[in-house]
Amino acid sequence: MLGFLVATLVPIPLLVLATAMGGPVAWVVLAYLTLFTALLDHILPYSWRNVDAAQEFKPAHGLSIALGVAHLFLTVIAVRYLGGPGGAEGWDVLPAILAYGVYFGQVSHPNAHELIHRSGREAVQLGKIVYTSMMFGHHASAHPKVHHVYVATPYDPNTALLGEGFYSFFARAWMGSFREGLRIESHDLKRAGRSWTAHPYIGYVLGGLGFVLLAALLAGTGGVLVLLAISGFAQVQILLSDYVQHYGLERGEFENGKLEPVRAEHSWNSPHRVTSAMMLNAPRHSDHHMHPGRIYPGLQIDRETMPMLPRSLPVMAVVALLPPWWRRVMHPRLLKWQGRV
């Protein structure tokens, strides 16, 4: 647990410092979250260690709750002091906004993802609030009810098809997941005989508007712009993760229309030590899809049965922003892997 604690909690006071100082200090914080972690991933040995997945991991659940609350605290701090007086000003806010966006995309998102997969109602609600604060509340419905059901098939809007560039994927995945999540939630609501007022999408939309209103009250137009900038950057990273972790991998479909079970070969994984800790083992993605309820310290990794990315997940997300480079790196690896299974 120590690695998870250090990787996720140390950036919080650094982000507060970046908010107050901006400029060179904020650039250093941004470099810490990106270049420094990438360097550590490169020089430190890979993490192939698996712990007993049957453990309760009570401290892990506590850390998730703490990170969810910390996200909301950081959102208020960023909006108030980057969008209004008292913190960094002018162009000095740019590196601070980027640093917040990286943290929200690489820590708050994996943590909210953990929370919506927990069994407790309070944890799930906190995860939904975190996603809603990033203007991405629908992900809390679309991820478990669409992505996990149809992953690695053309029916999943968040699975990148072979040859599909990230930018076309982004538009398809954002709108497709919103639409499909809405459709399934509406169907479930009708089947349960519940009122439309219980529709979770009402909460996502009104909640998002509520955060925009809060930003306006805290720091006016500047606060709203900061909230939208950080949220937009975080959303790009969320969909980059989906793009990278399932690119080109396909599940078979039987003649009766049923899909084959999700197996280890249907997700890309990463054994890199530092970003795995920062992202709460999200790069151990195959095991998560095979066991969605398994809490993050218990996720397993196997170099023999799971396809591995050549670099850490955040580094490969940067590569994905340049589609020709991405195809040059990933297509030979994908073809090699497909020859094994």
HELIX and SHEET records of a PDB file:
HELIX    1   1 LEU A    2  LEU A    9  1                                   8    
HELIX    2   2 PRO A   11  MET A   21  1                                  11    
HELIX    3   3 GLY A   23  ALA A   31  1                                   9    
HELIX    4   4 TYR A   32  PHE A   36  3                                   5    
HELIX    5   5 THR A   37  ILE A   43  1                                   7    
HELIX    6   6 LYS A   58  GLY A   83  1                                  26    
HELIX    7   7 GLY A   90  ASP A   92  5                                   3    
HELIX    8   8 VAL A   93  TYR A  103  1                                  11    
HELIX    9   9 PHE A  104  SER A  108  3                                   5    
HELIX   10  10 HIS A  109  ILE A  116  1                                   8    
HELIX   11  11 ARG A  121  SER A  133  1                                  13    
HELIX   12  12 HIS A  139  ALA A  142  1                                   4    
HELIX   13  13 HIS A  143  HIS A  147  3                                   5    
HELIX   14  14 HIS A  148  TYR A  150  1                                   3    
HELIX   15  15 PHE A  166  ALA A  192  1                                  27    
HELIX   16  16 TRP A  196  ALA A  198  5                                   3    
HELIX   17  17 PRO A  200  HIS A  246  1                                  47    
HELIX   18  18 ALA A  264  HIS A  266  5                                   3    
HELIX   19  19 ARG A  273  MET A  278  1                                   6    
HELIX   20  20 HIS A  285  MET A  290  1                                   6    
HELIX   21  21 TYR A  296  GLY A  298  5                                   3    
HELIX   22  22 LEU A  313  ALA A  320  1                                   8    
HELIX   23  23 PRO A  323  GLN A  338  1                                  16    
END                                                                             
